[in-house]
Amino acid sequence: MRPGDSVTLAALLFLIVAGVITRRTHRISVRQLQRISGLGLLGLALIAAMQALSRHFPTSAQALGDWLPCLQMLIVYWQAGQFYGTPNQKLQSWLVGFDQRWLGAFSNRFARRWKTSWVGSYFEFAYLFCYALIPLGVGVLYWATLRSVIDEYWSTVLPASYLCYVLVPFAQTLPPRMLRPAGSIPQPRQKIRSFNLFILRHASIHLNTFPSAHVASTIAASLVLIGHLPAVGVVFLLIALSIAAGAVLGFYHYSLDVILGAALGICVRCLRG
């Protein structure tokens, strides 16, 4: 079993067990537990299928396994989202208060200019790029004939992401864009922001990940690439930092989500490296 599959297996099983325990305390419904278990079994079935394929078609299984974690990350993310319940008001108030103390005046001024400023467009595009950066990292390793690094890549990126996801059942908060009064956040008049909000409406779990998985995973991916392709890795790191800034300035994440996500990505890479 490849390292990425082992990490995914642990995350899937953890969330299934957490679902069973949470159901016994009546914090989630039977329907939610069924979805948690169903997504977990889907993820486990994919891992089992890859193991079977590797015995008969090892070359094909190797190539497919290089890209499969892109799908596995989504499955674990959606699995964690099935725990949706009552937000932790104390934690949410703490996150909001931290932003208000340290970024309140600045973020409010920036929000008013966001819809007309090229800077706003840049950070919106950067945030949109968070979905592409991780698979693009695999593509870069293919391009550089460094497929031997892909297991190292995923064994760094996946733990950074999954540690954020598995906290969702226990630290539920709403994203800041869902809490601010109408008119105090950037209005969706930019096509890029409209597209970002469309994706979030239809594909997100409508809960905040604390820390930010987007930031943790993209920082971790960038640090892996820096170790093998320094110039490319620096470009990835600049994009990851832009994603982090866009997440805060666009009210997609709280600033502490981003700070802790970056710290988590760095720590996982240091431990792995």
C-alpha positions in Angstrom: 0.0 0.0 0.0 1.4 3.4 -1.0 1.9 6.0 1.8 -0.9 8.2 0.6 -3.3 5.3 0.7 -2.3 4.5 4.3 -3.0 8.1 5.4 -6.3 8.2 3.5 -7.3 4.8 5.1 -6.6 6.2 8.6 -8.7 9.4 7.9 -11.7 7.4 6.5 -11.8 5.0 9.4 -11.4 7.8 11.9 -14.4 9.6 10.6 -16.5 6.4 10.4 -15.7 5.7 14.1 -16.3 9.3 15.0 -19.7 9.1 13.2 -20.7 6.0 15.2 -19.7 7.6 18.5 -21.4 10.9 17.6 -24.6 9.2 16.6 -24.7 7.4 20.0 -24.7 10.8 21.7 -27.5 11.9 19.3 -25.5 14.8 17.9 -26.1 13.6 14.3 -29.0 11.8 12.6 -29.2 8.3 11.3 -29.1 9.8 7.8 -25.9 11.7 8.5 -24.3 8.5 9.8 -25.3 6.7 6.7 -23.7 9.3 4.5 -20.5 9.3 6.6 -20.3 5.6 6.4 -21.2 5.5 2.7 -18.5 8.0 1.8 -16.0 6.1 4.0 -16.8 2.8 2.3 -16.5 4.5 -1.1 -13.0 5.6 -0.2 -12.1 2.2 1.2 -13.4 0.6 -2.0 -11.2 2.7 -4.1 -8.1 1.8 -2.0 -9.1 -1.9 -2.3 -9.6 -1.6 -6.0 -6.1 -0.1 -6.4 -4.6 -2.9 -4.4 -6.3 -5.5 -6.7 -5.3 -3.6 -9.8 -1.7 -3.4 -8.7 -1.4 -7.2 -8.6 -2.5 -7.6 -12.2 -1.5 -4.3 -13.9 1.2 -2.8 -11.7 2.2 -0.1 -14.3 -1.3 1.1 -14.8 -2.0 1.0 -11.0 1.1 3.1 -10.4 0.1 5.8 -12.8 -3.5 5.9 -11.6 -2.3 5.9 -8.0 -0.3 9.0 -8.7 -3.5 11.0 -9.3 -6.0 9.1 -7.2 -5.4 11.2 -4.0 -6.9 14.2 -5.7 -10.3 12.3 -5.5 -9.5 10.8 -2.1 -9.1 14.3 -0.7 -12.6 15.3 -1.8 -14.1 12.1 -0.4 -12.6 12.7 3.0 -13.6 16.4 2.8 -17.3 15.6 2.0 -17.2 12.8 4.6 -16.2 15.3 7.3 -18.9 17.7 6.1 -21.7 15.2 6.9 -21.2 16.0 10.6 -22.8 19.4 10.0 -24.6 20.5 13.1 -24.7 23.5 15.5 -21.7 25.7 15.1 -19.5 26.1 18.2 -20.5 29.7 19.2 -17.6 30.1 21.6 -14.9 29.2 19.0 -16.7 31.2 16.3 -16.9 34.3 18.4 -13.2 33.9 19.2 -12.3 33.7 15.5 -14.5 36.7 14.7 -13.1 38.7 17.6 -9.5 38.0 16.6 -10.2 39.3 13.1 -12.0 42.4 14.3 -9.1 43.3 16.7 -6.3 42.8 14.2 -7.9 43.3 10.7 -11.2 45.0 11.2 -10.6 48.4 9.8 -8.3 47.2 7.1 -10.5 44.4 5.9 -13.6 46.7 5.8 -11.8 49.3 3.7 -10.5 46.6 1.4 -13.9 45.0 1.0 -15.3 48.3 -0.3 -12.7 48.5 -3.0 -12.6 44.7 -3.7 -15.2 44.7 -6.5 -13.4 47.5 -8.5 -9.8 47.0 -7.7 -7.4 44.8 -9.8 -5.9 43.7 -6.4 -9.3 42.2 -5.5 -9.4 40.4 -8.9 -5.9 39.0 -8.3 -6.7 37.6 -4.8 -10.0 36.2 -6.1 -8.1 34.4 -8.9 -5.5 33.2 -6.4 -8.1 31.7 -4.2 -9.7 30.0 -7.2 -6.3 28.5 -7.9 -6.4 26.6 -4.6 -8.3 23.8 -6.4 -5.7 23.4 -9.2 -2.5 23.8 -7.3 -2.3 20.4 -5.7 -2.9 18.3 -8.9 -0.7 20.8 -10.8 2.1 19.8 -8.4 1.8 16.2 -9.5 1.9 17.4 -13.1 5.1 19.3 -12.5 6.7 16.2 -11.0 5.7 14.3 -14.1 7.1 17.0 -16.3 10.4 17.0 -14.5 10.6 13.2 -14.6 10.5 13.1 -10.8 7.7 10.5 -10.4 9.8 8.9 -7.6 8.9 12.0 -5.5 5.2 11.6 -5.8 4.8 9.4 -2.8 6.8 11.9 -0.8 4.5 14.6 -2.1 1.3 12.9 -1.2 2.6 11.7 2.2 3.1 15.4 3.0 0.1 17.0 1.4 -2.5 14.5 2.6 -1.7 14.6 6.3 -1.7 18.4 6.2 -5.2 18.3 4.6 -6.7 15.5 6.6 -5.7 17.0 10.0 -7.9 19.9 9.1 -10.8 17.8 7.9 -10.9 15.5 10.9 -11.3 18.5 13.2 -14.5 19.6 11.5 -16.8 17.3 13.6 -15.3 18.8 16.8 -14.7 22.4 15.9 -17.6 23.5 13.7 -17.8 27.2 12.6 -19.4 29.0 9.8 -17.2 30.8 7.2 -16.9 34.6 7.9 -18.6 35.5 4.6 -21.8 33.8 6.0 -21.8 35.9 9.2 -21.1 39.4 8.0 -24.1 41.8 7.3 -25.1 42.4 3.7 -23.1 45.1 2.1 -20.1 44.6 4.4 -18.5 41.9 2.2 -17.3 42.1 -1.4 -20.3 41.9 -3.7 -20.2 39.2 -6.4 -19.9 41.5 -9.3 -16.6 40.2 -10.4 -16.9 37.2 -12.6 -14.0 35.4 -10.7 -15.7 36.0 -7.3 -19.1 34.9 -8.7 -17.4 31.7 -9.9 -15.8 31.2 -6.5 -19.1 31.6 -4.7 -20.8 29.2 -7.3 -18.2 26.5 -6.4 -18.7 27.0 -2.7 -22.5 26.9 -3.0 -22.5 23.6 -4.9 -19.4 21.7 -3.8 -18.4 22.9 -0.4 -19.5 21.5 3.0 -20.7 25.0 4.1 -18.5 24.7 7.2 -15.2 26.4 7.9 -12.1 24.1 8.1 -10.1 25.2 11.1 -7.2 25.3 10.3 -7.6 26.1 6.6 -7.0 22.9 4.6 -6.4 24.9 1.4 -3.6 26.8 3.0 -2.1 23.8 4.8 -2.1 21.6 1.7 -0.7 24.3 -0.7 2.0 25.3 1.7 3.0 21.7 2.2 3.0 21.0 -1.6 5.1 24.1 -2.2 7.7 23.1 0.4 8.0 19.6 -1.2 8.6 21.1 -4.6 11.2 23.6 -3.2 13.2 20.6 -2.0 13.4 19.1 -5.5 12.7 22.0 -8.0 13.6 25.2 -6.1 12.5 27.7 -8.8 9.2 26.0 -9.4 8.7 25.5 -5.7 9.2 29.2 -5.0 6.5 30.0 -7.6 4.2 27.6 -6.0 4.9 29.1 -2.6 4.1 32.6 -3.8 0.8 31.3 -5.2 0.1 29.5 -1.9 0.7 32.7 0.1 -1.6 34.6 -2.3 -4.3 31.9 -1.7 -3.8 32.5 2.0 -4.2 36.3 1.6 -7.2 35.9 -0.7 -8.9 33.5 1.8 -8.8 36.2 4.5 -9.4 39.3 2.3 -12.3 37.6 0.5 -13.9 36.5 3.9 -13.5 32.8 2.9 -11.6 32.0 6.0 -10.7 33.6 9.3 -7.2 34.9 9.7 -6.4 32.3 12.4 -7.5 29.5 10.0 -4.9 30.7 7.6 -2.1 31.2 10.2 -2.6 27.8 11.7 -3.0 26.2 8.3 0.3 27.6 7.2 1.9 26.5 10.4 0.5 23.0 10.0 1.8 22.7 6.4 5.2 23.8 7.6 5.2 21.4 10.5 4.1 18.4 8.5 6.8 19.1 5.9 9.5 19.4 8.6 8.4 16.2 10.3 8.2 14.4 6.9 11.5 15.9 5.6 
